[in-house]
Amino acid sequence: MNMSDFPHITLEQWRSLITVVDTGSYANAALALNKSQSAVTYAVQKLESLLDVKAFEVQGRKAVLTPTGQLLYRRAQHLLSEATGIERAAKKISAGWEPEIRLAVDLVFPGCLLLDCLDQFGKKSPHTRIELIESVMGGTIEALLTGQVDLAIASSIPQGFLGHTLIQLRFIAVAHPAHPLHQLNRVLTIRDLEAERHLVIRESGSKRTTNTLMAQSPQRWTVGHSATSIDAVSRGYGFAWFPEVNIRNQLATGTLKPLPLKDGSERYATMYLILADPDIAGPGTQYLAQLIQEAVENICNGETECNGDP
């Protein structure tokens, strides 16, 4: 490889360009990078000079990206992401088993099953710390997209990632046996539900989408955790759809009873196991993923049961 083929722009110059765009100004970028404004300005100007392009143009009082600048910005983001990934991979290789594994799991996934897997993992690698992010819908995806986690269990696979199908969860509509909906003693319609309080779990993450398991009830309660929702419905405070595997104890003891809906009494969601970056996943992350897959297979084959609360 000829010396002329090597990059002339440093990662620090690319980082300066990205930060100016993300923060909106050279002054803000200087604060974010803990540098002087003149140093940031020089880095961007040097980049423009070496490439013989203009990344910004002045519109009014504001500097905005030119079409060329927009291209550079997108490619620079990818470049820095790749560089960060290489450094992370090198650290993991040199350290052997990872000192910490970050895991994002959608709250609908059976918590007892997950905890059993973490316990098995702890016996194998007691010094590896586990950081568990319990999230809902978009929050799990956001954790993947923003690089917060090494492994995720989510109900969808974001673009650019590959996932392994884990399990299909069956959701059923339930309420306490003494709830007014059960006292109607007939098949229920959506209008019956709209007259009662619906318990839903708030979607985590900065961008929230519509909850597909939501009735248009004006008496809705939105809570932050599935355990809170299950407890509230078990006390007779409303109705909700839950994964059947997560409420087996309540169904068995009679504190929750399936609602006799005319339509929509059951719904399904597929859960996926997603490695943030399979190429750099360390041995600990891969082992934990294997434990989760095996545990789900045992549940599906009827070899074990998950009887704990989520």
Backbone bond lengths (Angstrom), bond angles and torsions (degrees), N, CA, C in turn:
res aa  C-N    CA-C-N  psi(-1)  N-CA   C-N-CA  omega(-1)  CA-C   N-CA-C  phi
1 M - - - 1.465 - - 1.525 109.88 -
2 N 1.312 117.61 124.41 1.451 122.22 179.49 1.526 111.23 -70.87
3 M 1.319 115.25 150.19 1.464 119.23 178.38 1.516 111.86 -59.21
4 S 1.336 115.80 -31.43 1.465 119.15 -179.47 1.527 112.24 -68.28
5 D 1.353 116.37 -16.84 1.465 120.00 -179.86 1.521 112.47 -83.64
6 F 1.341 117.65 -13.57 1.448 120.22 -179.18 1.536 110.05 -73.12
7 P 1.344 117.47 150.02 1.466 120.03 179.23 1.523 111.75 -62.01
8 H 1.312 116.30 140.96 1.462 122.12 177.37 1.534 111.57 -94.99
9 I 1.326 116.41 -18.74 1.467 120.98 -178.15 1.519 109.11 -95.99
10 T 1.326 116.31 132.16 1.463 120.00 179.86 1.530 110.02 -83.74
11 L 1.324 115.63 159.79 1.462 120.52 176.53 1.528 110.84 -61.18
12 E 1.330 115.69 -32.84 1.465 119.43 179.99 1.531 110.93 -65.90
13 Q 1.333 117.02 -36.30 1.467 119.80 177.20 1.528 110.84 -68.40
14 W 1.327 115.79 -41.70 1.468 118.34 176.47 1.530 110.76 -63.29
15 R 1.341 116.18 -39.41 1.463 119.89 179.21 1.531 110.70 -63.79
16 S 1.301 117.48 -36.52 1.465 120.91 178.02 1.521 110.80 -63.53
17 L 1.336 116.18 -44.16 1.466 120.18 178.58 1.526 110.84 -60.26
18 I 1.321 116.88 -47.79 1.465 121.34 -178.84 1.522 110.88 -60.99
19 T 1.323 116.55 -43.73 1.461 120.34 -176.02 1.521 111.52 -68.29
20 V 1.331 118.12 -36.66 1.465 120.94 175.89 1.524 109.75 -59.92
21 V 1.332 116.69 -43.72 1.466 120.62 179.78 1.527 110.45 -66.74
22 D 1.333 116.80 -46.90 1.468 120.82 -175.12 1.523 112.90 -67.54
23 T 1.341 116.90 -33.79 1.468 119.61 -177.24 1.527 112.67 -94.53
24 G 1.323 117.07 -15.49 1.461 120.08 174.61 1.512 115.82 95.19
25 S 1.329 118.54 -8.09 1.466 119.19 179.95 1.527 110.14 -165.32
26 Y 1.353 114.79 163.00 1.459 120.00 177.06 1.527 110.65 -66.11
27 A 1.323 115.43 -36.92 1.468 119.60 -178.75 1.526 110.87 -64.81
28 N 1.325 116.50 -45.55 1.465 119.93 178.90 1.522 111.42 -65.90
29 A 1.341 115.53 -37.67 1.462 119.58 178.94 1.526 110.60 -64.08
30 A 1.332 116.37 -38.70 1.464 120.21 179.06 1.523 110.76 -61.76
31 L 1.336 116.77 -41.23 1.464 120.58 177.69 1.518 111.26 -64.61
32 A 1.336 116.28 -43.57 1.466 120.69 -178.40 1.522 111.82 -65.25
33 L 1.326 116.49 -36.17 1.460 121.13 -177.77 1.521 112.95 -92.02
34 N 1.340 116.49 -2.87 1.464 121.97 -178.08 1.527 110.94 58.12
35 K 1.335 114.75 45.27 1.463 121.31 178.69 1.519 108.95 -130.32
36 S 1.320 115.64 169.97 1.455 119.26 174.64 1.519 109.11 -76.26
37 Q 1.333 116.34 154.27 1.469 119.93 179.25 1.521 110.72 -63.30
38 S 1.319 116.79 -35.46 1.465 119.69 -179.81 1.530 111.01 -65.35
39 A 1.356 117.36 -35.16 1.465 120.79 179.63 1.519 110.79 -67.32
40 V 1.333 116.62 -39.99 1.461 120.35 178.64 1.519 110.40 -67.99
41 T 1.319 116.30 -43.95 1.473 120.65 178.72 1.523 110.53 -60.18
42 Y 1.315 116.15 -43.92 1.469 120.01 -179.37 1.535 110.66 -63.53
43 A 1.355 117.17 -39.86 1.459 120.59 -178.64 1.528 110.98 -61.92
44 V 1.334 116.14 -42.76 1.468 120.07 -179.56 1.528 110.15 -70.02
45 Q 1.339 116.25 -42.57 1.465 119.48 179.21 1.530 111.58 -64.18
46 K 1.334 116.89 -37.23 1.461 120.92 177.62 1.530 110.36 -64.27
47 L 1.329 115.72 -41.05 1.467 121.10 177.04 1.527 110.48 -60.00
48 E 1.337 116.47 -46.31 1.456 120.71 179.85 1.524 111.02 -63.05
49 S 1.344 115.61 -39.40 1.467 120.17 -178.41 1.528 111.86 -66.92
50 L 1.343 116.29 -44.15 1.463 120.74 -178.89 1.529 111.70 -65.72
51 L 1.323 116.66 -33.86 1.465 120.67 -179.04 1.525 112.33 -92.89
52 D 1.339 116.13 -10.54 1.462 121.89 -177.80 1.528 111.43 57.70
53 V 1.330 115.00 48.84 1.470 121.28 178.47 1.528 108.67 -137.39
54 K 1.328 115.85 168.31 1.454 121.95 172.35 1.518 107.67 -114.35
55 A 1.329 115.93 116.15 1.461 120.10 -179.51 1.524 111.55 -83.62
56 F 1.346 116.98 -28.31 1.460 121.26 -177.80 1.525 110.42 -126.46
57 E 1.322 114.45 153.54 1.454 120.83 170.89 1.522 107.76 -137.08
58 V 1.341 115.80 149.62 1.458 120.68 -176.83 1.523 110.14 -88.01
59 Q 1.337 114.52 125.57 1.463 121.75 175.53 1.522 106.85 -124.60
60 G 1.336 115.36 105.45 1.457 119.11 -174.02 1.515 109.46 70.19
61 R 1.331 115.98 -121.41 1.459 120.52 177.57 1.526 111.96 -102.41
62 K 1.300 116.80 6.17 1.455 120.54 -172.05 1.520 111.12 -118.48
63 A 1.337 116.15 139.63 1.461 121.42 174.14 1.521 108.24 -92.42
64 V 1.327 116.48 125.04 1.460 121.56 -179.06 1.531 109.17 -121.82
65 L 1.319 115.22 157.73 1.460 120.04 -179.78 1.521 111.20 -68.22
66 T 1.315 115.22 137.14 1.460 120.36 169.39 1.536 107.71 -77.65
67 P 1.334 118.68 168.52 1.470 119.45 174.75 1.524 112.12 -54.51
68 T 1.330 116.58 -39.26 1.464 120.19 176.47 1.522 110.58 -65.32
69 G 1.329 116.17 -40.66 1.451 120.91 178.47 1.516 112.38 -62.57
70 Q 1.339 116.24 -37.11 1.462 119.89 178.12 1.524 110.92 -63.58
71 L 1.339 115.87 -40.75 1.462 119.98 177.19 1.528 110.33 -63.78
72 L 1.329 116.71 -46.44 1.461 120.54 179.55 1.522 111.22 -60.38
73 Y 1.338 116.26 -40.39 1.459 121.22 -179.06 1.530 110.68 -61.87
74 R 1.340 116.57 -46.47 1.468 120.05 -179.23 1.524 111.16 -64.06
75 R 1.321 116.89 -44.88 1.465 120.29 -178.77 1.530 111.20 -68.87
76 A 1.333 116.30 -33.89 1.466 119.70 179.13 1.523 110.86 -66.76
77 Q 1.335 116.66 -38.10 1.469 119.99 176.76 1.520 110.11 -59.32
78 H 1.325 115.88 -45.27 1.459 120.47 -179.91 1.531 110.52 -64.46
79 L 1.336 116.58 -40.78 1.459 121.41 -179.04 1.529 110.97 -62.25
80 L 1.331 117.31 -46.96 1.461 120.56 -179.47 1.515 111.44 -66.52
81 S 1.344 116.34 -36.12 1.456 119.76 177.25 1.521 111.01 -63.09
82 E 1.327 116.47 -41.93 1.459 120.77 178.60 1.532 110.65 -65.92
83 A 1.323 116.82 -41.23 1.461 120.44 179.93 1.525 111.02 -63.62
84 T 1.328 115.69 -41.93 1.461 120.20 177.83 1.518 110.60 -63.29
85 G 1.332 116.32 -40.13 1.455 120.59 178.82 1.518 112.75 -63.39
86 I 1.331 116.10 -39.58 1.463 120.17 178.54 1.527 110.64 -63.61
87 E 1.329 116.63 -43.43 1.460 120.48 179.28 1.526 110.73 -63.75
88 R 1.344 115.73 -42.28 1.461 119.86 -179.87 1.529 110.51 -63.60
89 A 1.339 116.00 -40.88 1.463 119.96 179.84 1.530 110.73 -64.45
90 A 1.336 116.61 -42.41 1.459 120.38 -179.51 1.523 111.44 -62.83
91 K 1.327 116.36 -40.92 1.466 120.16 179.37 1.519 110.94 -64.14
92 K 1.341 116.63 -40.11 1.457 119.97 -178.73 1.526 111.11 -68.24
93 I 1.332 115.46 -39.95 1.461 119.70 179.87 1.520 110.56 -64.14
94 S 1.327 115.96 -42.02 1.466 119.92 -177.43 1.525 111.87 -72.30
95 A 1.315 116.52 -26.55 1.464 120.24 -175.62 1.523 113.36 -92.07
96 G 1.347 117.97 -8.15 1.458 119.69 -175.41 1.517 109.55 75.52
97 W 1.330 117.47 -126.98 1.463 120.07 177.66 1.528 108.89 -68.59
98 E 1.299 115.80 140.37 1.455 121.24 -175.11 1.533 110.95 -63.31
99 P 1.334 117.37 140.72 1.463 119.59 175.32 1.526 111.79 -71.90
100 E 1.344 116.54 -21.61 1.470 120.10 -179.76 1.529 109.56 -149.20
101 I 1.323 115.87 140.76 1.462 122.08 174.81 1.524 107.58 -123.33
102 R 1.319 115.42 128.69 1.462 121.46 -178.91 1.527 108.71 -104.24
103 L 1.315 115.41 126.38 1.461 121.56 -171.85 1.526 110.29 -130.94
104 A 1.337 117.01 127.04 1.463 121.83 174.92 1.521 108.15 -109.39
105 V 1.332 116.76 128.90 1.459 121.41 -176.30 1.523 109.33 -133.15
106 D 1.325 115.30 128.05 1.464 119.74 176.01 1.524 108.56 -64.40
107 L 1.321 116.82 137.48 1.459 122.26 -174.45 1.528 113.49 -61.33
108 V 1.326 118.63 -20.11 1.459 118.99 -179.45 1.530 111.93 -75.55
109 F 1.330 117.52 -16.70 1.459 119.59 178.78 1.527 109.01 -69.18
110 P 1.349 117.87 137.30 1.476 120.83 -176.27 1.520 113.02 -54.11
111 G 1.334 115.67 114.35 1.450 120.33 -176.38 1.512 113.50 -66.55
112 C 1.346 117.14 -35.19 1.465 120.05 -178.85 1.522 110.14 -64.62
113 L 1.320 116.61 -38.30 1.463 121.20 179.05 1.525 109.91 -64.99
114 L 1.318 116.45 -44.38 1.460 120.97 -179.70 1.523 111.07 -63.00
115 L 1.328 117.22 -44.44 1.463 120.75 -178.69 1.523 111.33 -63.83
116 D 1.324 117.20 -37.27 1.460 119.98 176.51 1.530 110.81 -61.91
117 C 1.338 116.24 -40.24 1.466 120.62 178.83 1.522 110.86 -65.29
118 L 1.325 116.60 -41.81 1.469 120.29 179.45 1.522 110.35 -65.34
119 D 1.330 116.88 -35.82 1.462 120.45 178.27 1.529 110.68 -65.50
120 Q 1.341 116.47 -44.04 1.464 120.14 177.21 1.529 110.59 -62.26
121 F 1.324 115.52 -41.30 1.461 119.52 179.55 1.526 110.39 -62.53
122 G 1.328 116.88 -41.14 1.458 121.14 -179.08 1.509 113.10 -62.08
123 K 1.328 116.73 -31.77 1.463 119.94 178.25 1.531 111.06 -70.61
124 K 1.327 115.87 -30.69 1.460 120.98 179.86 1.528 111.34 -81.24
125 S 1.318 116.11 -39.77 1.463 121.03 -177.29 1.528 109.42 -137.45
126 P 1.335 116.97 76.40 1.470 120.95 -174.95 1.521 114.67 -64.40
127 H 1.335 117.57 -19.72 1.462 119.60 -176.34 1.533 112.94 -94.93
128 T 1.327 117.08 -0.95 1.464 119.90 176.17 1.525 109.06 -85.88
129 R 1.308 116.02 121.62 1.460 120.93 178.45 1.530 109.75 -78.40
130 I 1.311 116.30 144.14 1.463 122.32 176.88 1.522 108.89 -114.30
131 E 1.315 116.39 123.99 1.463 120.81 172.91 1.527 107.57 -108.56
132 L 1.318 116.01 111.06 1.463 121.90 -176.05 1.525 110.24 -102.98
133 I 1.324 115.89 122.61 1.465 121.95 174.41 1.516 107.62 -103.44
134 E 1.322 116.86 110.86 1.467 121.20 177.52 1.526 107.08 -89.30
135 S 1.306 115.57 113.76 1.464 120.50 -170.78 1.521 110.23 -129.45
136 V 1.331 114.82 173.65 1.455 121.32 -178.81 1.520 109.45 -132.25
137 M 1.319 117.05 124.15 1.455 124.51 174.34 1.528 112.13 49.56
138 G 1.330 117.45 -110.59 1.455 121.29 -174.47 1.513 114.18 -60.81
139 G 1.326 118.00 -24.04 1.450 120.38 179.65 1.516 112.46 -65.30
140 T 1.331 116.66 -36.45 1.465 120.38 178.31 1.517 110.26 -67.28
141 I 1.326 116.43 -43.83 1.463 121.30 179.12 1.521 110.38 -63.69
142 E 1.320 116.86 -41.47 1.465 120.59 -179.65 1.529 110.86 -62.94
143 A 1.338 116.19 -37.61 1.465 119.44 178.53 1.524 110.99 -62.50
144 L 1.326 117.03 -35.85 1.463 121.22 176.44 1.527 111.03 -69.28
145 L 1.323 115.49 -49.76 1.460 120.41 -174.31 1.526 112.67 -64.99
146 T 1.320 116.76 -29.68 1.467 120.47 -178.11 1.524 112.53 -94.43
147 G 1.339 117.50 5.60 1.453 120.85 176.56 1.510 114.88 72.20
148 Q 1.343 117.87 23.54 1.458 120.41 -178.48 1.522 113.01 -78.64
149 V 1.337 117.56 -20.08 1.461 120.00 -172.13 1.525 111.75 -133.33
150 D 1.332 114.49 160.88 1.464 121.87 175.71 1.522 111.49 -95.29
151 L 1.322 116.17 -25.23 1.453 122.05 -173.30 1.523 108.47 -147.56
152 A 1.323 116.62 145.07 1.464 119.28 -179.40 1.518 110.41 -143.72
153 I 1.322 115.23 150.90 1.468 122.78 170.79 1.519 105.60 -120.51
154 A 1.337 115.89 112.95 1.463 120.82 -172.05 1.522 110.54 -137.02
155 S 1.331 114.91 165.42 1.466 120.72 -178.98 1.524 112.29 -90.74
156 S 1.333 117.57 1.86 1.462 121.57 174.96 1.525 108.18 -154.41
157 I 1.321 116.01 162.02 1.461 121.44 -179.46 1.525 108.47 -111.10
158 P 1.328 118.38 116.97 1.467 119.61 -179.25 1.523 111.56 -69.51
159 Q 1.320 115.47 156.42 1.459 120.98 179.28 1.524 110.41 -59.28
160 G 1.335 115.11 136.03 1.452 120.05 -179.91 1.515 114.32 94.37
161 F 1.345 117.53 -1.28 1.457 121.99 179.90 1.531 109.38 -122.58
162 L 1.321 115.01 158.97 1.453 121.53 174.69 1.518 108.35 -117.69
163 G 1.323 116.53 142.48 1.454 120.27 -178.15 1.510 112.44 -133.46
164 H 1.327 115.34 154.56 1.460 122.45 176.42 1.523 108.50 -105.19
165 T 1.324 117.75 127.09 1.463 121.21 179.56 1.523 109.43 -64.91
166 L 1.347 116.27 124.51 1.455 121.30 -178.34 1.525 112.51 -97.14
167 I 1.321 116.05 -61.14 1.453 120.20 -170.97 1.528 109.83 -159.73
168 Q 1.315 116.16 149.92 1.461 120.75 172.70 1.524 107.54 -103.17
169 L 1.315 116.12 117.57 1.461 121.66 -178.59 1.526 110.53 -90.40
170 R 1.318 115.59 135.36 1.465 121.68 176.52 1.527 108.94 -98.23
171 F 1.327 116.94 116.37 1.453 122.42 176.71 1.528 109.57 -92.52
172 I 1.324 116.16 136.58 1.470 119.72 176.20 1.526 109.17 -127.69
173 A 1.321 115.27 147.10 1.462 121.23 177.43 1.526 108.88 -83.13
174 V 1.338 116.07 129.51 1.457 120.28 -175.64 1.532 111.20 -139.33
175 A 1.336 114.38 162.57 1.463 122.61 172.14 1.522 106.98 -155.63
176 H 1.326 116.43 167.05 1.463 120.40 175.07 1.530 108.73 -64.19
177 P 1.335 118.29 144.76 1.469 120.39 -178.26 1.527 114.17 -55.24
178 A 1.352 117.50 -27.90 1.467 120.46 -179.45 1.528 112.49 -89.72
179 H 1.329 117.49 1.94 1.461 120.78 -179.17 1.534 110.23 -64.37
180 P 1.342 118.11 146.12 1.477 121.27 -179.61 1.527 114.41 -52.97
181 L 1.319 118.25 -31.04 1.463 119.77 179.64 1.526 111.41 -63.50
182 H 1.336 116.48 -37.12 1.466 119.46 178.31 1.531 111.50 -75.08
183 Q 1.316 116.01 -24.13 1.464 119.29 -178.86 1.520 112.85 -75.75
184 L 1.321 117.27 -11.29 1.464 120.28 177.32 1.524 111.83 -70.38
185 N 1.330 116.20 -23.34 1.469 122.33 176.28 1.523 113.29 53.63
186 R 1.312 115.99 44.56 1.460 121.27 177.04 1.519 108.93 -157.03
187 V 1.326 114.98 173.13 1.459 119.93 175.60 1.526 108.86 -67.54
188 L 1.333 116.18 135.77 1.465 121.29 -174.16 1.525 111.75 -97.97
189 T 1.320 115.60 150.12 1.458 122.35 176.65 1.530 109.27 -113.32
190 I 1.318 115.80 173.48 1.460 120.34 178.50 1.524 111.08 -63.07
191 R 1.327 117.44 -30.58 1.474 120.50 178.33 1.517 111.14 -67.45
192 D 1.325 117.20 -33.22 1.465 119.59 175.52 1.522 110.51 -63.38
193 L 1.331 116.35 -41.01 1.463 120.50 179.69 1.521 111.25 -66.13
194 E 1.323 116.29 -39.26 1.465 120.44 -177.07 1.522 112.13 -64.16
195 A 1.320 116.84 -17.33 1.468 120.49 -179.97 1.524 112.14 -88.36
196 E 1.349 117.08 -3.81 1.463 120.79 -176.30 1.525 110.82 -122.72
197 R 1.332 115.50 166.58 1.461 121.09 -178.22 1.530 110.54 -76.21
198 H 1.344 115.17 131.27 1.456 122.10 179.59 1.520 109.44 -107.81
199 L 1.319 117.75 127.65 1.461 122.96 177.06 1.526 108.87 -94.27
200 V 1.339 117.47 123.48 1.464 122.16 178.21 1.524 109.00 -130.00
201 I 1.328 114.55 159.46 1.461 120.78 179.62 1.520 108.52 -102.30
202 R 1.313 116.13 130.65 1.452 121.39 -179.16 1.525 110.71 -66.21
203 E 1.319 116.06 131.53 1.454 120.14 177.08 1.522 109.40 -70.72
204 S 1.326 116.11 132.07 1.469 120.28 177.89 1.519 109.64 -86.72
205 G 1.318 115.81 171.93 1.466 120.07 -176.20 1.513 110.67 95.52
206 S 1.325 116.08 160.62 1.458 121.38 -176.19 1.527 112.52 -76.70
207 K 1.341 117.11 -24.77 1.460 121.15 179.97 1.513 109.00 -112.91
208 R 1.311 116.11 112.97 1.455 120.32 -176.49 1.522 110.39 -104.44
209 T 1.319 114.88 139.13 1.459 120.95 177.54 1.511 109.18 -113.31
210 T 1.308 116.78 175.21 1.454 121.01 -177.91 1.518 111.13 -68.42
211 N 1.323 116.11 134.60 1.456 121.18 176.53 1.521 108.21 -75.94
212 T 1.340 116.79 118.17 1.455 120.38 -176.21 1.526 112.50 -73.56
213 L 1.330 118.11 -11.69 1.455 121.21 178.09 1.523 109.68 -105.82
214 M 1.322 115.93 46.54 1.453 120.41 -173.61 1.520 111.31 -124.98
215 A 1.298 116.31 128.88 1.462 120.73 172.63 1.516 108.62 -91.79
216 Q 1.325 116.96 152.92 1.469 120.74 -178.47 1.526 110.13 -81.79
217 S 1.334 115.14 67.50 1.453 120.78 -177.49 1.517 110.68 -100.42
218 P 1.348 117.83 127.68 1.468 120.03 178.79 1.523 112.63 -70.51
219 Q 1.342 117.11 -13.12 1.467 120.58 -177.97 1.525 112.26 -98.46
220 R 1.311 117.03 22.24 1.460 121.53 -174.25 1.525 112.60 -61.40
221 W 1.332 115.14 138.84 1.466 122.27 166.71 1.518 107.19 -109.95
222 T 1.334 117.21 130.17 1.462 121.95 176.92 1.515 108.27 -112.54
223 V 1.331 116.38 122.07 1.460 121.73 -177.29 1.522 109.58 -119.36
224 G 1.319 116.28 170.36 1.454 119.69 -173.37 1.513 115.71 -97.90
225 H 1.340 118.25 -8.27 1.464 119.48 -176.61 1.518 109.99 -144.70
226 S 1.326 116.07 146.76 1.462 120.66 -178.26 1.525 111.66 -64.23
227 A 1.333 116.99 -33.62 1.463 119.50 179.81 1.527 111.00 -62.84
228 T 1.321 116.91 -38.03 1.464 120.98 177.52 1.521 110.54 -65.10
229 S 1.326 116.00 -42.81 1.462 120.44 -179.91 1.528 111.20 -64.27
230 I 1.326 116.98 -45.56 1.465 120.59 179.80 1.519 110.55 -62.45
231 D 1.332 117.23 -41.82 1.468 120.91 179.14 1.523 110.88 -63.22
232 A 1.334 116.54 -42.96 1.465 120.36 -178.89 1.523 111.44 -64.29
233 V 1.324 117.23 -44.22 1.466 120.37 179.86 1.529 110.26 -67.86
234 S 1.328 117.24 -37.04 1.467 121.10 178.43 1.527 111.56 -64.95
235 R 1.336 117.54 -24.65 1.463 122.06 177.86 1.528 112.61 -88.06
236 G 1.336 115.94 -0.58 1.457 119.05 177.13 1.510 114.68 89.44
237 Y 1.349 117.65 15.71 1.464 120.52 -175.11 1.527 113.53 -84.67
238 G 1.313 118.56 -4.91 1.454 120.89 -178.96 1.513 110.79 168.24
239 F 1.329 116.18 -166.40 1.463 121.79 178.10 1.525 108.69 -126.05
240 A 1.331 116.20 165.36 1.467 120.35 178.94 1.522 109.47 -167.17
241 W 1.341 114.29 165.25 1.468 121.26 169.51 1.520 108.07 -99.28
242 F 1.350 116.83 130.26 1.454 121.95 177.25 1.531 109.96 -130.93
243 P 1.348 117.24 153.29 1.463 118.59 170.19 1.528 108.94 -61.70
244 E 1.305 116.81 129.66 1.462 120.74 -176.44 1.523 111.99 -56.15
245 V 1.337 116.71 -38.59 1.453 120.11 -177.92 1.521 112.04 -63.69
246 N 1.333 117.86 -24.45 1.470 121.43 -177.54 1.519 113.37 -84.98
247 I 1.334 117.83 -11.32 1.475 119.95 -177.11 1.525 111.33 -125.53
248 R 1.312 116.95 24.71 1.472 119.40 -179.05 1.517 112.05 -60.38
249 N 1.341 117.28 -40.31 1.465 120.00 178.69 1.517 111.34 -62.39
250 Q 1.336 116.97 -44.55 1.466 120.82 -178.91 1.527 111.76 -66.61
251 L 1.330 115.93 -36.45 1.463 118.97 177.21 1.526 110.60 -68.30
252 A 1.331 116.33 -39.31 1.462 120.43 -178.65 1.526 112.12 -68.90
253 T 1.339 116.42 -37.07 1.473 119.59 -178.76 1.523 112.44 -86.09
254 G 1.329 116.97 -10.35 1.458 119.72 176.01 1.511 115.04 88.86
255 T 1.337 118.28 9.24 1.467 118.96 177.81 1.531 111.32 -80.16
256 L 1.340 116.36 -16.64 1.457 121.17 173.22 1.522 108.71 -129.84
257 K 1.329 114.99 144.20 1.470 120.19 -178.09 1.531 108.26 -138.74
258 P 1.343 118.27 132.63 1.472 120.98 179.35 1.518 111.81 -58.17
259 L 1.323 115.67 139.06 1.459 121.05 177.57 1.535 109.75 -82.51
260 P 1.339 117.66 135.93 1.474 120.60 -179.23 1.535 111.49 -82.59
261 L 1.331 115.79 72.05 1.465 120.08 -177.69 1.524 110.93 -77.61
262 K 1.306 115.39 144.19 1.467 120.57 175.71 1.517 110.10 -66.54
263 D 1.329 116.64 -42.86 1.469 122.30 177.81 1.526 108.96 -137.76
264 G 1.323 116.51 147.99 1.458 120.96 172.51 1.509 115.68 77.45
265 S 1.335 118.36 21.00 1.461 119.58 -179.27 1.525 111.74 -69.45
266 E 1.332 116.55 -22.31 1.460 120.03 177.36 1.519 110.33 -134.68
267 R 1.307 115.19 145.80 1.458 122.66 179.61 1.516 107.88 -140.75
268 Y 1.318 116.48 162.61 1.461 120.05 -174.16 1.530 110.98 -130.36
269 A 1.329 114.56 147.89 1.470 121.06 175.68 1.523 108.13 -141.24
270 T 1.315 116.19 132.58 1.460 121.47 177.93 1.524 109.64 -92.66
271 M 1.319 116.20 132.22 1.456 121.44 178.76 1.522 109.54 -103.92
272 Y 1.342 115.63 140.39 1.458 122.01 -177.28 1.527 110.58 -121.70
273 L 1.320 115.58 145.11 1.461 121.87 173.55 1.524 107.45 -99.89
274 I 1.327 116.73 122.86 1.467 121.59 -171.71 1.522 110.46 -126.75
275 L 1.333 115.96 122.07 1.459 120.95 171.57 1.522 108.15 -84.43
276 A 1.325 116.85 130.93 1.462 119.90 -178.71 1.521 111.21 -59.81
277 D 1.328 116.55 -41.53 1.466 121.29 177.20 1.527 108.01 -149.91
278 P 1.329 118.14 97.29 1.474 121.24 -177.11 1.525 113.09 -57.51
279 D 1.333 117.79 -29.75 1.462 120.99 -176.94 1.526 112.88 -68.24
280 I 1.322 117.08 -27.49 1.470 118.92 -176.86 1.529 112.00 -117.46
281 A 1.324 117.46 7.25 1.464 119.91 178.90 1.525 109.33 -61.64
282 G 1.337 116.24 125.60 1.452 121.16 -178.57 1.519 111.96 -75.50
283 P 1.335 116.80 172.30 1.469 120.28 -178.59 1.523 113.23 -61.68
284 G 1.328 117.10 -33.70 1.460 119.74 178.22 1.517 111.94 -67.06
285 T 1.327 116.31 -44.92 1.462 120.82 178.89 1.523 110.51 -62.26
286 Q 1.325 116.54 -43.01 1.456 120.16 179.75 1.529 111.29 -65.88
287 Y 1.328 116.80 -38.13 1.465 120.07 179.47 1.526 110.68 -67.30
288 L 1.332 117.14 -42.23 1.462 120.18 178.46 1.523 110.71 -62.98
289 A 1.334 116.81 -41.14 1.464 120.47 177.19 1.525 110.60 -60.94
290 Q 1.323 116.64 -40.04 1.465 121.10 178.75 1.528 110.66 -64.30
291 L 1.331 116.87 -43.33 1.464 120.82 178.65 1.529 111.26 -58.94
292 I 1.327 116.21 -43.78 1.466 120.74 -178.90 1.524 110.54 -64.18
293 Q 1.332 116.68 -44.64 1.463 120.13 179.37 1.525 111.02 -61.72
294 E 1.331 117.55 -43.94 1.461 120.78 -179.20 1.524 111.55 -66.04
295 A 1.332 116.89 -39.21 1.463 120.77 179.76 1.523 111.02 -63.68
296 V 1.341 116.28 -41.55 1.464 120.09 179.21 1.525 110.42 -66.73
297 E 1.329 116.14 -40.28 1.474 119.39 178.70 1.523 110.89 -62.24
298 N 1.332 117.49 -38.67 1.459 120.78 178.81 1.526 111.46 -66.65
299 I 1.345 116.13 -37.69 1.458 120.02 177.17 1.530 109.91 -64.34
300 C 1.327 115.89 -47.37 1.465 120.88 -177.13 1.527 112.04 -65.41
301 N 1.359 115.94 -31.42 1.467 119.59 179.97 1.522 112.59 -86.97
302 G 1.332 116.46 -0.08 1.457 120.21 177.87 1.514 114.47 77.61
303 E 1.350 117.11 13.77 1.461 120.32 -178.04 1.524 111.78 -79.08
304 T 1.326 116.84 -28.50 1.464 121.47 177.41 1.518 108.81 -136.85
305 E 1.336 115.80 167.70 1.463 121.28 177.61 1.510 108.83 -125.96
306 C 1.325 114.62 152.78 1.456 121.24 174.79 1.518 107.31 -114.25
307 N 1.323 116.69 100.74 1.466 120.27 -172.86 1.519 113.82 -107.54
308 G 1.315 116.81 -0.76 1.465 118.68 -178.62 1.503 112.09 -82.48
309 D 1.336 116.29 167.70 1.459 121.78 175.41 1.516 108.69 -73.23
310 P 1.366 117.56 156.18 1.450 120.47 178.48 1.511 110.78 -70.30
